[in-house]
Amino acid sequence: MREAWDCAEVFFYTGAMILTRMSGNGVAFLLFFAFLATPAFASKLPLPADTPAILDKIYSFDLQGAIEDARRMQAEQPDHPLGYLLEAEALWWRMWCTSAEFKYGMNDARHRAKLEADQHYMHLAEKISSLAAAQIKLHETAEMQFYAGTGDAMAARLYGLRGETRNVARAAVRGREHLLRAKTLDPELADADAGLGLYNYYVDTLSSIARVLRFLMGIPGGSKQEGIRLLEHAISDGVLTSNDARFYLALNLHRYDQQYEKALTVISPLAEKYPENPLFQLARGDLYAKLGRKDKALVCYRAAGTAKIQDTEFEKHVRELVRVSIAALGAGTDKDTGR
């Protein structure tokens, strides 16, 4: 189940898609294309002036405020996918957080039940793809191919978190086609490098059984080193995927490579820029804990525990993550959770 989710998350944060990946119960790994050329300069997606402010609200965990702003963008530009993408992104972080658990010394989202409340998110993903497809019929651009693929990607990541491997694969195939076309139209689109980097990274972490399957299916290989390089390029030059690329690079360096010091360097700018985001604080605290810096880990966990969260259910879950994380340090008391 963990591997199915790993690959589903790859697709959204990119603009590229994976097909399937091995899970403990069978095939569930996603696959998308690898584009290994280094761009001489970065292309930027054209964004309305208020987009950075909405993104800042998302990463500061003012998720309701971000949703309201995204809906205003939808009203002003009902035929453009971006407003719907931003609303879905805000909803995604809420779902990711409420699905997270502390296990193996780190906080991570591992599984989610199929909930009726999540259907609106799926409608948004479909809206993004359908609006982009309509624009492509009128005039094809790399931008709209990117959005079309990203809509499928947003559906795929929730399917992956729910363990719906067949739906993941179908969404991945559609998304991959759009993203391949986007890269053909604009090989220097910086935001796509997030997905390309995650693809290279994940393919290089497959188990021996999954590698055999990959070979039999004719799926291209990948390189962690190349993946990290591409992710770093997305971090430095992406306009929509930069923070996501940074978050997932840090998590993957933690999960798979045990490169705790490097992962700490990657996640720290997010935790410092967005101190109100409990997930960034938890991720940073987990790394400090792995490095044996318990005092600093405790500071991060307490910061997560005192974060102002508007949603009661959401807040309760964060507090529980903080409680368990602090308990793992051997330093937990009620006051440590911020309650």
Sine and cosine of phi, psi and omega as CSV:
sin_phi,cos_phi,sin_psi,cos_psi,sin_omega,cos_omega
0.00,0.00,-0.63,0.78,0.00,-1.00
-0.87,0.50,-0.69,0.73,-0.06,-1.00
-0.94,0.33,-0.59,0.81,0.05,-1.00
-0.87,0.49,-0.66,0.75,0.00,-1.00
-0.94,0.33,-0.66,0.75,0.03,-1.00
-0.77,0.64,-0.73,0.68,-0.09,-1.00
-0.96,0.27,-0.56,0.83,0.02,-1.00
-0.91,0.42,-0.63,0.78,-0.02,-1.00
-0.92,0.39,-0.50,0.87,0.03,-1.00
-0.80,0.60,-0.75,0.67,-0.17,-0.99
-0.89,0.46,-0.74,0.67,-0.09,-1.00
-0.87,0.49,-0.75,0.67,-0.22,-0.98
-0.94,0.34,0.25,0.97,-0.12,-0.99
-0.78,-0.63,-0.97,0.26,-0.30,-0.95
0.86,-0.52,0.25,0.97,0.10,-1.00
-0.69,-0.72,0.20,-0.98,-0.16,-0.99
-0.68,-0.73,0.42,-0.91,0.04,-1.00
-0.93,-0.36,0.25,-0.97,-0.05,-1.00
-0.97,-0.22,-0.90,0.44,-0.02,-1.00
-0.50,-0.87,0.31,-0.95,0.01,-1.00
-0.48,-0.88,0.46,-0.89,-0.07,-1.00
-0.95,0.31,0.71,-0.70,0.18,-0.98
-0.89,-0.46,0.09,-1.00,-0.02,-1.00
-0.89,0.46,-0.41,0.91,-0.05,-1.00
-0.97,-0.23,0.04,1.00,0.00,-1.00
0.52,-0.85,-0.42,-0.91,-0.09,-1.00
-0.99,0.12,0.79,-0.62,0.07,-1.00
-0.36,-0.93,0.66,0.75,-0.01,-1.00
-0.90,-0.43,0.68,-0.73,-0.08,-1.00
-1.00,0.06,0.39,-0.92,0.01,-1.00
-0.51,-0.86,0.73,-0.69,0.15,-0.99
-0.74,-0.68,-0.05,-1.00,-0.17,-0.99
-0.98,0.19,0.32,-0.95,0.08,-1.00
-0.92,-0.40,0.77,-0.63,0.07,-1.00
-0.85,-0.53,0.95,-0.30,-0.26,-0.97
-0.99,-0.14,-0.10,1.00,-0.03,-1.00
-0.95,0.32,0.64,-0.77,0.04,-1.00
-1.00,0.04,0.84,-0.54,-0.01,-1.00
-0.93,0.36,0.62,-0.79,0.02,-1.00
-0.95,0.32,-0.50,0.86,0.09,-1.00
-0.46,-0.89,0.26,-0.97,-0.14,-0.99
-0.99,-0.16,0.74,-0.67,0.19,-0.98
-0.99,0.15,0.56,-0.83,-0.01,-1.00
-0.91,-0.42,0.67,-0.75,0.14,-0.99
-0.93,0.37,0.70,-0.72,0.06,-1.00
-0.96,0.29,0.81,-0.58,-0.08,-1.00
-0.78,-0.63,0.59,-0.81,0.12,-0.99
-0.86,0.51,0.41,-0.91,-0.10,-0.99
-0.88,0.48,-0.48,0.88,-0.05,-1.00
-1.00,0.07,-0.02,1.00,-0.04,-1.00
-0.88,0.48,-0.74,0.67,0.00,-1.00
-0.84,0.54,-0.60,0.80,0.00,-1.00
-0.91,0.41,-0.61,0.79,0.03,-1.00
-0.93,0.37,-0.67,0.74,0.05,-1.00
-0.88,0.47,-0.64,0.77,0.04,-1.00
-0.89,0.46,-0.61,0.79,0.06,-1.00
-0.90,0.43,-0.65,0.76,0.02,-1.00
-0.87,0.50,-0.76,0.65,-0.10,-1.00
-0.98,0.20,-0.30,0.95,0.13,-0.99
-1.00,0.08,-0.04,1.00,0.02,-1.00
0.94,0.33,0.43,0.90,0.25,-0.97
-1.00,0.00,0.93,0.36,-0.17,-0.99
-0.94,0.34,-0.61,0.79,0.02,-1.00
-0.92,0.40,-0.66,0.75,0.05,-1.00
-0.88,0.48,-0.64,0.77,0.03,-1.00
-0.90,0.43,-0.66,0.75,0.01,-1.00
-0.89,0.46,-0.69,0.73,0.00,-1.00
-0.89,0.46,-0.68,0.74,0.02,-1.00
-0.92,0.40,-0.64,0.77,0.02,-1.00
-0.90,0.45,-0.61,0.79,0.02,-1.00
-0.93,0.36,-0.54,0.84,0.10,-0.99
-0.91,0.42,-0.63,0.77,0.06,-1.00
-0.89,0.46,-0.64,0.77,0.04,-1.00
-0.88,0.48,-0.65,0.76,0.00,-1.00
-0.92,0.40,-0.59,0.81,-0.01,-1.00
-0.98,0.21,-0.54,0.84,-0.03,-1.00
-0.73,-0.69,0.94,0.35,-0.12,-0.99
-0.91,0.42,-0.32,0.95,-0.04,-1.00
-0.99,-0.17,0.09,1.00,0.01,-1.00
-0.96,-0.27,0.66,-0.75,-0.08,-1.00
-0.95,0.32,-0.35,0.94,-0.21,-0.98
-0.87,0.49,-0.70,0.72,-0.02,-1.00
-0.86,0.51,-0.62,0.79,0.02,-1.00
-0.95,0.32,-0.59,0.81,0.05,-1.00
-0.89,0.45,-0.68,0.73,-0.03,-1.00
-0.92,0.40,-0.62,0.78,0.07,-1.00
-0.90,0.43,-0.70,0.72,0.01,-1.00
-0.89,0.46,-0.59,0.80,0.02,-1.00
-0.90,0.43,-0.67,0.74,0.04,-1.00
-0.89,0.45,-0.68,0.73,0.04,-1.00
-0.90,0.44,-0.60,0.80,-0.03,-1.00
-0.88,0.48,-0.69,0.72,-0.02,-1.00
-0.90,0.43,-0.56,0.83,0.07,-1.00
-0.91,0.43,-0.69,0.72,0.01,-1.00
-0.92,0.40,-0.65,0.76,0.01,-1.00
-0.87,0.50,-0.71,0.71,-0.05,-1.00
-0.91,0.41,-0.73,0.69,-0.05,-1.00
-0.95,0.32,-0.21,0.98,0.07,-1.00
-0.99,-0.10,-0.11,0.99,-0.09,-1.00
-0.97,0.23,0.45,-0.89,0.11,-0.99
-0.57,-0.82,0.39,-0.92,0.05,-1.00
-1.00,-0.06,0.91,-0.42,-0.04,-1.00
-0.45,-0.89,0.59,-0.81,-0.02,-1.00
0.85,0.53,0.51,0.86,0.06,-1.00
0.97,0.24,0.30,0.95,0.05,-1.00
-0.49,-0.87,0.50,-0.87,0.08,-1.00
-1.00,0.04,0.80,-0.60,-0.08,-1.00
-0.38,-0.92,0.52,-0.86,0.09,-1.00
-0.99,0.10,0.81,-0.58,-0.11,-0.99
-0.85,-0.53,-0.50,0.87,-0.01,-1.00
-0.31,-0.95,0.51,-0.86,0.04,-1.00
-0.63,-0.78,0.68,-0.73,0.09,-1.00
-0.95,0.32,0.30,-0.96,0.05,-1.00
-0.99,0.14,0.94,-0.34,-0.11,-0.99
-0.92,-0.39,0.65,-0.76,0.04,-1.00
-0.87,0.49,-0.55,0.83,-0.03,-1.00
-0.89,0.45,-0.36,0.93,-0.03,-1.00
-1.00,0.09,-0.08,1.00,-0.09,-1.00
-0.91,0.42,-0.54,0.84,0.03,-1.00
-0.88,0.48,-0.63,0.78,0.06,-1.00
-0.86,0.51,-0.68,0.73,0.00,-1.00
-0.92,0.40,-0.59,0.81,0.07,-1.00
-0.89,0.46,-0.64,0.77,0.04,-1.00
-0.89,0.45,-0.68,0.73,0.02,-1.00
-0.87,0.50,-0.68,0.73,0.03,-1.00
-0.91,0.42,-0.62,0.79,0.00,-1.00
-0.90,0.44,-0.68,0.74,0.01,-1.00
-0.85,0.53,-0.76,0.65,-0.02,-1.00
-0.91,0.41,-0.66,0.75,-0.06,-1.00
-0.94,0.34,-0.63,0.78,0.05,-1.00
-0.91,0.42,-0.67,0.74,0.03,-1.00
-0.90,0.44,-0.66,0.75,0.00,-1.00
-0.89,0.47,-0.62,0.79,0.02,-1.00
-0.91,0.42,-0.64,0.77,0.03,-1.00
-0.93,0.37,-0.59,0.81,0.00,-1.00
-0.90,0.44,-0.60,0.80,0.03,-1.00
-0.89,0.45,-0.56,0.83,0.01,-1.00
-0.99,0.17,-0.69,0.72,-0.02,-1.00
-0.32,-0.95,0.93,-0.37,-0.06,-1.00
-0.97,0.25,0.76,-0.65,0.09,-1.00
-0.68,-0.74,0.36,-0.93,0.08,-1.00
-0.90,0.44,-0.59,0.81,0.01,-1.00
-0.85,0.53,-0.76,0.65,-0.05,-1.00
-0.96,0.29,-0.52,0.85,0.12,-0.99
-0.90,0.44,-0.61,0.79,0.06,-1.00
-0.88,0.48,-0.74,0.67,-0.01,-1.00
-0.91,0.41,-0.64,0.77,0.01,-1.00
-0.87,0.50,-0.72,0.70,0.03,-1.00
-0.93,0.38,-0.59,0.81,-0.01,-1.00
-0.93,0.37,-0.57,0.82,0.09,-1.00
-0.86,0.51,-0.71,0.71,0.07,-1.00
-0.89,0.45,-0.60,0.80,0.00,-1.00
-0.90,0.44,-0.63,0.77,-0.01,-1.00
-0.92,0.40,-0.57,0.83,0.11,-0.99
-0.93,0.37,-0.67,0.74,-0.05,-1.00
-0.88,0.47,-0.60,0.80,-0.06,-1.00
-0.94,0.35,-0.57,0.82,0.06,-1.00
-0.95,0.30,-0.66,0.75,0.10,-1.00
-0.83,0.56,-0.67,0.74,0.00,-1.00
-0.90,0.44,-0.67,0.75,0.00,-1.00
-0.91,0.41,-0.49,0.87,0.03,-1.00
-1.00,0.02,-0.04,1.00,0.02,-1.00
0.97,0.25,0.35,0.94,0.00,-1.00
-1.00,0.02,0.98,0.18,-0.20,-0.98
-0.92,0.40,-0.58,0.81,0.01,-1.00
-0.91,0.40,-0.68,0.73,0.05,-1.00
-0.90,0.43,-0.61,0.79,0.07,-1.00
-0.85,0.53,-0.75,0.66,-0.05,-1.00
-0.88,0.47,-0.68,0.73,-0.01,-1.00
-0.90,0.45,-0.72,0.70,0.02,-1.00
-0.90,0.44,-0.59,0.81,-0.02,-1.00
-0.90,0.43,-0.67,0.74,-0.01,-1.00
-0.88,0.48,-0.73,0.69,0.02,-1.00
-0.89,0.46,-0.73,0.69,-0.03,-1.00
-0.90,0.44,-0.66,0.75,0.00,-1.00
-0.85,0.53,-0.67,0.74,-0.02,-1.00
-0.88,0.48,-0.69,0.73,0.01,-1.00
-0.91,0.41,-0.69,0.73,-0.06,-1.00
-0.94,0.33,-0.57,0.82,0.11,-0.99
-0.85,0.52,-0.68,0.73,-0.01,-1.00
-0.92,0.39,-0.62,0.78,0.03,-1.00
-0.87,0.50,-0.67,0.74,0.00,-1.00
-0.94,0.34,-0.50,0.87,0.08,-1.00
-0.92,0.40,-0.67,0.75,-0.02,-1.00
-0.96,0.28,-0.54,0.84,-0.01,-1.00
-0.55,-0.83,1.00,0.06,-0.04,-1.00
-0.90,0.44,-0.22,0.98,-0.08,-1.00
-0.97,-0.25,0.28,0.96,0.01,-1.00
-0.93,0.38,0.96,-0.28,-0.17,-0.99
-0.89,0.46,-0.61,0.79,-0.04,-1.00
-0.89,0.46,-0.47,0.88,0.01,-1.00
-0.93,0.36,-0.38,0.93,-0.01,-1.00
-0.91,0.41,-0.37,0.93,0.07,-1.00
-0.88,0.47,-0.74,0.67,0.00,-1.00
-0.93,0.38,-0.66,0.75,0.02,-1.00
-0.88,0.47,-0.65,0.76,0.02,-1.00
-0.91,0.41,-0.67,0.74,0.01,-1.00
-0.92,0.40,-0.60,0.80,0.05,-1.00
-0.86,0.51,-0.80,0.60,-0.01,-1.00
-0.84,0.54,-0.66,0.75,-0.03,-1.00
-0.90,0.43,-0.76,0.65,-0.09,-1.00
-0.93,0.38,-0.66,0.75,-0.01,-1.00
-0.87,0.49,-0.54,0.84,0.00,-1.00
-0.98,0.21,-0.07,1.00,0.04,-1.00
-0.96,-0.29,0.04,1.00,-0.05,-1.00
-0.89,0.46,0.53,-0.85,0.08,-1.00
-0.93,0.38,0.22,-0.98,-0.02,-1.00
-0.88,0.48,-0.61,0.79,0.02,-1.00
-0.91,0.42,-0.69,0.72,0.00,-1.00
-0.91,0.41,-0.54,0.84,0.03,-1.00
-0.91,0.41,-0.61,0.79,0.06,-1.00
-0.89,0.45,-0.71,0.70,0.02,-1.00
-0.87,0.49,-0.68,0.73,0.01,-1.00
-0.85,0.52,-0.68,0.73,0.00,-1.00
-0.90,0.43,-0.70,0.71,-0.03,-1.00
-0.91,0.41,-0.51,0.86,0.00,-1.00
-1.00,0.05,-0.08,1.00,-0.02,-1.00
0.95,0.30,0.47,0.88,-0.02,-1.00
-0.99,0.12,0.76,-0.65,-0.01,-1.00
-0.86,0.51,0.54,-0.84,0.06,-1.00
-0.99,0.17,-0.06,-1.00,-0.01,-1.00
-0.46,-0.89,0.10,-1.00,-0.04,-1.00
-0.69,-0.72,0.78,-0.62,0.05,-1.00
-0.85,0.52,-0.68,0.73,-0.03,-1.00
-0.87,0.48,-0.69,0.72,0.05,-1.00
-0.92,0.40,-0.64,0.77,0.02,-1.00
-0.87,0.49,-0.70,0.71,0.01,-1.00
-0.89,0.45,-0.65,0.76,0.01,-1.00
-0.88,0.48,-0.69,0.72,0.00,-1.00
-0.93,0.38,-0.65,0.76,0.05,-1.00
-0.89,0.46,-0.64,0.77,0.02,-1.00
-0.91,0.43,-0.56,0.83,0.06,-1.00
-0.93,0.37,-0.65,0.76,0.06,-1.00
-0.90,0.44,-0.63,0.78,0.03,-1.00
-0.88,0.48,-0.67,0.74,-0.08,-1.00
-0.98,0.18,-0.50,0.86,-0.15,-0.99
-0.82,-0.57,-0.17,0.99,0.01,-1.00
-0.95,0.33,0.48,-0.88,0.02,-1.00
-0.94,-0.33,-0.39,0.92,0.06,-1.00
-0.94,-0.34,-0.52,0.86,-0.16,-0.99
-0.95,-0.32,0.05,1.00,-0.10,-1.00
-0.85,0.53,-0.79,0.62,-0.03,-1.00
-0.93,0.36,-0.59,0.80,0.05,-1.00
-0.90,0.43,-0.68,0.74,0.02,-1.00
-0.87,0.49,-0.65,0.76,0.01,-1.00
-0.91,0.42,-0.71,0.71,-0.02,-1.00
-0.88,0.48,-0.73,0.68,-0.07,-1.00
-0.97,0.23,-0.48,0.88,0.13,-0.99
-0.89,0.45,-0.69,0.72,0.02,-1.00
-0.89,0.46,-0.70,0.71,0.01,-1.00
-0.88,0.47,-0.65,0.76,-0.06,-1.00
-0.95,0.30,-0.61,0.79,0.10,-1.00
-0.88,0.47,-0.54,0.84,0.06,-1.00
-0.95,0.30,-0.81,0.59,-0.09,-1.00
-0.87,0.49,-0.81,0.58,-0.25,-0.97
-0.99,-0.14,-0.55,0.83,-0.14,-0.99
-0.94,-0.33,-0.17,0.99,-0.05,-1.00
0.80,0.60,0.54,0.84,0.07,-1.00
-1.00,-0.01,0.95,0.31,-0.17,-0.99
-0.91,0.41,-0.64,0.77,-0.02,-1.00
-0.91,0.41,-0.70,0.72,0.02,-1.00
-0.92,0.40,-0.68,0.74,0.03,-1.00
-0.87,0.49,-0.61,0.80,0.03,-1.00
-0.90,0.44,-0.64,0.77,0.04,-1.00
-0.90,0.44,-0.59,0.81,-0.02,-1.00
-0.95,0.31,-0.71,0.70,-0.10,-1.00
-0.98,0.20,-0.45,0.90,-0.13,-0.99
-0.84,0.54,-0.66,0.75,0.04,-1.00
-0.86,0.51,-0.56,0.83,0.05,-1.00
-0.93,0.37,-0.71,0.71,-0.02,-1.00
-0.90,0.43,-0.53,0.85,-0.01,-1.00
-0.99,0.16,-0.60,0.80,0.01,-1.00
-0.96,0.26,-0.56,0.83,-0.04,-1.00
-0.83,-0.56,0.93,0.36,-0.06,-1.00
-0.90,0.43,-0.30,0.95,-0.01,-1.00
-0.98,0.18,-0.17,0.99,-0.04,-1.00
-1.00,0.10,0.94,-0.35,-0.06,-1.00
-0.92,0.40,-0.48,0.88,-0.02,-1.00
-0.93,0.37,-0.62,0.79,0.04,-1.00
-0.93,0.38,-0.62,0.79,0.03,-1.00
-0.92,0.40,-0.67,0.74,0.02,-1.00
-0.89,0.45,-0.69,0.72,0.00,-1.00
-0.89,0.46,-0.66,0.75,0.03,-1.00
-0.92,0.38,-0.66,0.75,0.03,-1.00
-0.89,0.46,-0.63,0.77,0.04,-1.00
-0.86,0.51,-0.65,0.76,-0.03,-1.00
-0.95,0.32,-0.66,0.75,0.08,-1.00
-0.86,0.51,-0.64,0.77,0.00,-1.00
-0.89,0.45,-0.69,0.72,0.01,-1.00
-0.89,0.45,-0.50,0.87,0.00,-1.00
-1.00,0.08,0.03,1.00,0.03,-1.00
0.98,0.18,0.20,0.98,0.00,-1.00
-0.99,-0.11,0.95,0.30,-0.17,-0.99
-0.90,0.43,-0.58,0.81,0.00,-1.00
-0.89,0.46,-0.68,0.73,0.01,-1.00
-0.94,0.33,-0.59,0.81,0.07,-1.00
-0.87,0.49,-0.69,0.73,-0.01,-1.00
-0.89,0.45,-0.62,0.79,0.04,-1.00
-0.87,0.48,-0.70,0.71,0.00,-1.00
-0.91,0.40,-0.70,0.72,0.00,-1.00
-0.89,0.45,-0.66,0.75,0.02,-1.00
-0.91,0.41,-0.60,0.80,0.06,-1.00
-0.88,0.47,-0.65,0.76,0.07,-1.00
-0.90,0.44,-0.61,0.79,-0.04,-1.00
-0.95,0.33,-0.39,0.92,-0.01,-1.00
-0.98,-0.22,0.08,1.00,0.02,-1.00
-0.88,0.48,0.63,-0.78,0.01,-1.00
-0.99,0.12,0.92,-0.40,-0.05,-1.00
-0.85,-0.53,0.81,-0.59,-0.12,-0.99
-0.96,0.26,-0.62,0.79,-0.07,-1.00
-0.99,0.17,0.81,-0.58,-0.08,-1.00
-0.90,0.44,-0.72,0.70,0.00,-1.00
-0.90,0.44,-0.67,0.74,0.02,-1.00
-0.88,0.48,-0.74,0.68,0.00,-1.00
-0.87,0.49,-0.69,0.72,-0.01,-1.00
-0.87,0.50,-0.65,0.76,-0.02,-1.00
-0.93,0.36,-0.66,0.76,0.04,-1.00
-0.88,0.48,-0.70,0.72,0.00,-1.00
-0.87,0.50,-0.61,0.79,0.02,-1.00
-0.93,0.37,-0.65,0.76,0.07,-1.00
-0.86,0.50,-0.67,0.74,0.02,-1.00
-0.90,0.44,-0.70,0.72,-0.02,-1.00
-0.86,0.51,-0.73,0.69,-0.02,-1.00
-0.92,0.38,-0.63,0.78,0.00,-1.00
-0.89,0.45,-0.70,0.72,0.01,-1.00
-0.93,0.38,-0.63,0.78,0.03,-1.00
-0.86,0.50,-0.57,0.82,0.01,-1.00
-0.92,0.39,-0.39,0.92,0.07,-1.00
-0.98,0.20,-0.27,0.96,-0.10,-1.00
0.98,0.18,0.39,0.92,-0.06,-1.00
-0.77,-0.64,0.33,0.94,-0.17,-0.99
-1.00,0.09,0.75,-0.67,0.23,-0.97
-0.65,-0.76,0.19,-0.98,-0.01,-1.00
-0.85,0.53,-0.62,0.78,-0.04,-1.00
-0.92,0.40,-0.41,0.91,0.01,-1.00
-0.92,0.39,-0.40,0.92,-0.03,-1.00
-1.00,0.08,-0.07,1.00,-0.02,-1.00
1.00,0.08,0.11,0.99,0.00,-1.00
-0.99,-0.13,0.00,0.00,0.00,0.00
